[in-house]
Amino acid sequence: MTLRIILPLLAATLFSCAGDVPEPMQQGAAHAIERVVEEVAVSGTVPTTLADLSITGMSCEMMCGGSIKKALAALPGVNSTEINFIEGDESDHAVVNYDATKVSDDQLISAIQNLYDGQYKVVAVKITKQVAAAGASAAEAPKTEEKGVSVVDPAAMVVPGILALLSHVLRL
């Protein structure tokens, strides 16, 4: 009886992120990606840079998205990452808030495309650079009361490995 439950769970776990593996990223391949850059003037806040990366090759939100978040969190200058996984869509998205003086969008792309022998491919990037509005700086901006927002630090998240999941299942 237990084997009837364990074997399908084991098979599902092993093949949950399986799929067609594209060819590994070649040198300079990040420059062939569709890239859009726009600047937005902001006042009253510290300017940041957002990158919306369109990614193909993801088959699940938990394992694939977790791997991408972990790889991006390891880069210096990455503040946060949000994975937008829509099952059935051709590409999924990683929205990354980062410091453009510490990390480039090419480094973000390389970090994703170098995972699992090139399983994930970034097909488009939309960069939104916030710049200080003319005549205003963050120090001169009026102070407003901010409400607290719960944010999960991607670097602090731990995604359990297959062995940890199997040992947990076998204890049940």
C-alpha positions in Angstrom: 0.0 0.0 0.0 2.8 2.4 0.9 4.7 1.7 -2.3 1.6 2.6 -4.3 1.7 6.1 -2.7 5.5 6.6 -2.6 6.3 5.6 -6.2 4.0 8.1 -7.9 5.1 10.8 -5.5 8.7 10.0 -6.3 8.1 10.0 -10.0 6.2 13.3 -9.8 9.0 14.9 -7.7 11.8 13.8 -10.0 10.0 14.9 -13.2 8.3 18.1 -11.9 10.7 20.4 -13.5 11.6 18.2 -16.5 11.0 19.5 -20.0 12.8 20.1 -23.2 16.2 21.5 -22.5 17.3 24.2 -24.9 20.8 24.6 -26.0 23.1 26.3 -23.5 23.6 30.0 -23.7 26.4 30.9 -26.0 28.8 33.8 -25.5 27.0 37.1 -26.4 23.6 35.5 -26.6 22.2 38.0 -24.0 22.6 40.7 -26.6 20.2 39.1 -29.1 17.3 39.3 -26.6 14.6 41.9 -27.3 15.4 44.7 -24.9 13.2 47.8 -24.0 14.4 50.5 -21.7 12.2 53.3 -20.4 12.9 56.0 -17.8 10.3 57.2 -15.3 10.6 60.4 -13.3 9.8 59.9 -9.6 9.9 62.3 -6.7 9.7 61.5 -3.0 11.4 58.1 -3.3 14.8 56.7 -3.9 15.0 55.8 -7.6 15.4 52.1 -8.4 15.6 49.9 -11.5 13.2 47.2 -12.4 13.7 44.5 -14.9 10.8 42.4 -16.3 12.4 39.3 -17.7 10.3 37.1 -20.0 11.5 33.5 -19.5 10.7 30.3 -21.3 11.4 26.8 -20.1 9.7 27.0 -16.7 7.3 24.2 -15.9 6.5 24.9 -12.3 6.3 27.8 -9.9 7.8 26.2 -6.8 11.0 24.5 -8.1 11.7 26.5 -11.3 10.7 29.8 -9.8 12.5 29.1 -6.6 15.7 28.2 -8.5 15.5 31.4 -10.5 14.8 33.5 -7.4 17.7 31.9 -5.5 20.1 32.5 -8.5 19.1 36.2 -8.8 19.3 36.8 -5.0 22.9 35.6 -5.0 23.9 38.5 -7.3 25.1 41.7 -5.5 22.7 44.6 -5.9 19.5 42.5 -6.3 16.9 43.9 -3.8 13.9 41.6 -4.6 12.5 39.2 -7.2 8.9 38.2 -8.0 8.1 35.3 -10.2 4.9 35.6 -12.2 4.1 32.0 -13.4 1.0 31.6 -15.5 0.4 28.0 -16.5 -0.1 27.5 -20.2 1.5 30.8 -21.2 4.4 30.7 -23.6 6.7 32.7 -21.3 6.7 33.5 -17.6 8.1 36.5 -15.9 10.7 37.4 -13.2 10.4 41.0 -12.0 13.6 42.1 -10.4 14.2 45.2 -8.4 18.0 45.9 -8.4 20.7 48.5 -8.1 22.0 49.2 -11.6 25.3 50.4 -10.3 26.1 47.0 -8.8 24.6 44.6 -11.3 23.6 44.8 -15.0 20.7 43.3 -16.8 23.1 41.1 -18.8 24.3 39.6 -15.5 20.6 38.9 -14.5 20.0 37.2 -17.8 23.2 35.1 -17.5 22.3 34.0 -14.0 19.0 32.6 -15.3 20.2 31.1 -18.5 23.2 29.4 -16.9 20.8 27.4 -14.6 20.5 23.7 -15.2 22.5 23.6 -18.4 20.4 26.4 -20.1 16.9 25.0 -19.3 15.6 28.6 -19.0 15.8 31.1 -21.8 15.2 34.8 -21.4 13.5 36.0 -24.5 12.7 39.6 -23.7 13.7 42.3 -21.1 11.9 45.4 -20.2 14.0 47.8 -18.0 12.3 50.6 -16.1 14.8 53.0 -14.7 13.4 55.5 -12.1 15.1 58.8 -12.2 14.7 61.7 -9.8 12.2 64.3 -11.0 13.7 67.6 -12.2 14.1 70.1 -9.3 13.3 67.5 -6.6 15.5 65.2 -4.6 14.7 62.4 -2.2 15.9 64.6 0.7 13.7 67.5 -0.3 10.6 65.4 -0.8 7.8 65.7 1.7 7.7 63.0 4.3 4.6 60.8 4.1 3.4 58.1 6.4 4.2 54.7 4.9 2.3 51.5 5.7 4.3 48.4 6.5 4.5 45.9 3.8 5.5 42.3 4.3 8.4 41.3 2.1 10.1 37.9 1.9 13.9 38.1 1.4 14.6 35.7 -1.5 18.1 35.0 -0.1 16.6 33.8 3.1 14.2 31.3 1.4 15.3 27.7 1.5 13.9 25.4 -1.2 14.2 21.8 0.1 16.0 19.3 -2.1 14.6 16.1 -3.5 16.2 14.0 -0.7 14.7 16.2 2.0 11.2 15.9 0.4 11.6 12.1 0.1 12.7 11.7 3.7 9.7 13.8 4.8 7.3 11.7 2.7 8.8 8.5 4.0 8.3 9.6 7.6 4.6 9.9 7.1 
